[in-house]
Amino acid sequence: MRDETGLPEANLRPLFMISLGSYALLGCILFAIAILIADFVVPDHNWIADTISDLGAGKYEFIVDIGIYAFAASLISIALLAAHDHLGGWRWSLGAVGFAVLGLIVFLVGARNEYGDNDSDGWIIHVYLVYALGLLMALLPWAMSRGAARISSNASRILIAISILWSLSAPVFFFLPNDIDGIYERYLGLISFFTVGTMAWLFIRHAIRLR
């Protein structure tokens, strides 16, 4: 028996999909909460001028690191869902792999701890991770949009809009003065949350239809 997408329904596990989709949403919430807590706990922090990277260094770095790891797990959850509920085409396949890679990049950003504290020991890769993250965040929503249309045309349009918005917004960050780049980085973070949220909602919606 096949579902409305033409895929074998017996191969899909609704509870598995709902669980991973729900965690993907929860990971975004945990990251946002961690940033809010760090904004109040870290002394002399200016959330408009200072970036999230500044919060991830020093005595209270563990607060933001927990949020970063939670968000990395959200991205891995989306990758697992995309592999489990494959909606066809090479773009979807690349997108599934891309979300896994993006999750690893976000994890490394937190684990390396070479930002916000003028660390210059060893091979500094933070800037390269940021570039890779920016590129993937621009490409992945577009890559998933065609497959997403098999479940929801609205989700497909939202993913395309996110891809365009990110592509226009992200490069601006590198040209901003230091006194406002913190709040702009948080704006970019919201776009990334919308990407994960749209994908999670897509899979949860599909899973509910299968039950």
N, C-alpha and C positions, 0 to 999 in steps of 0.2 A: 504493500500500500504506500502511496506517495502523498505528500502534503501539498499545499497550494503552490509551493515553489517547484514542484516536480522532483523533489529529492525523496529518497527512501525514508519514510516516516519511522520505521522500526529502528533505524540506526541512531535516532536522536533521543536524548534523555532530557525531558522537560525539567525535572527536579535539579539535575546537574546544571542546566542552563540558567535556571532561575537563581540557584545558589551563587554561581560565579558572577552573574549579572548584578545581583544584589551586593556582593562584596565589592565589585568594581565601583559602584556608587558609594559604598561605605568608605572605601579607600580615599576617594576625593574629599569626603566630609572630614575624615581623620586628618588629612593633610591641612585642610583649611583651619581646623581647630588647633592643630599644632602651631601653625603660623600665628594665629590670634593669641595663643598662650605666650609664645615667645615674644610677641610684640610688647606684652606687658611685663614679662619677667626679665628680659635682657635689659640691663641698665643703659641709659643714654641712647636708646634706639629710636630712630626717627623713621616711621614706616613709610613716609613719603619719599625721603631721600635715600634710605638704606635699603639694599636689596635683600631678598630672601637668603642669598649666599652669606650676607653679613650675619644673619641670624644663625647660620649653620656653622659658625666658628666660635671658639672660645669655651668658656665654662659651661654654658647652657646649650651647647651644640646638639646634645642628645634629644632635645625637644623637637627641633626641626628634623633631625635625622629620622626619628620615628615616623614623622609625617611623610618624609621622602620615601622611606621604605614601604609604607602603606600604599602610596601612590604608585610606586614601581610594581607592587603586587597587583594593583588594579589594571595596569597595562598588560601584565602577564595574563591576567584573567581574561581580558578581551582577546588576546592572542589565542588562548586555549579555546574560547568560545568560537572564534572564527575558524579554527581548525576543525572543531567538532561539528559546527553547523556551517559547512562550506557552501557558499551561495554561488559558486561557479566562476570560472574565468581566471586568467593569469593575474589580473589586477587584485582579485580577492586573495589569491595565494601569496602574492608579494605583500599585501597588506597584513595578512596573518603573521608572516615572518617579521614584518616591519614593527608590529606592536610588541613582539617578543624582544626584538633588538632595542626598541625604545625603552622598554621596561628595564633592560640591563643597563642602558645608558643612565637612566634616572637613578638606579641603584648605585652605580659607580660615582655619580656626582655626590651622593651622600657619603659613600664609603671612603672616598679619597681624601676628604677633608683638606683640600688645598685651595680653598677660596675664602675670601673675606678676612684673611689673617696675614696676607703678604707672604705666604709660604713660597719658598723658592728652592726647596731641597728636592733633588731628584728630577725626574721627568714630569713636568707639569702638563697635564692633559685636560684640565678643566675647560679651557677655551675650545678645544677640539670637540669635546663632548657637547658643549653648548651649540656649536655649529651643526653637529650631526643631529642633535635634538630638534633644532629649528627646521632643518631640512625635512626630517621625517614628519614633523607636525604639519608641515605644509602639504606633503604628498599623501600621507595615509588616509585622511578623510576623502580625498579624491579617489584613491585606489579602491576604497570600500563602497563608494557611492553607487556604482552600477549594480553590484550584488545586493546592496541594501534596498534597491528599488523593487526587488522581487518580494520583499516583505512590506515595505512602506515607501511610497513615493515621497511622502513628507520627510522621512528620515534621509532619503537620498538627496533631496534638495538642501536640507540642513547641512549635511556633510560637505556638499559642494560650496555652500556659503561659508562654512567654517574654513575650508581650505583657502578660499579667496581672501577672507578676512585676515587669517594668519599670515598669508604671503605678503599682504600689504602692511600689516602691523609690525611683525617681528623685526624686519630690518631697521625700523625707526629706533628701536631700543639702543642700538650701537651709536647713535648720533645725539642722544639726549644728554643734557647736562646732569651732573651727578646729584643735583638737589631735587630731581623729580623722577629719577629712573626707578626708584623703589616702588612707587605706586603704579608705574607703567608695567613693571614686571608682574605685579599682581593682576593687572588687566590681562596680560598674556596668559597667566595661570588660569584665569577664568575661562579663556578660550579653550585651553587644554582640557579643563573639566567638562566643558560642553561637548568636546569630542568624545571623551570616555562616556559621558552620560547618554549621548545619542546612541552610541554603539550598545551600551548596556540595556537601554530601553528597547532597542531593536530586538535583541536576543530574548529578553524577558517577554516581550509581546509575542514573539514567535513561539516561545515555550508554552505560554498560556493557551494559544490556539491549538497546540498539540495535545493538551490534557483532556 
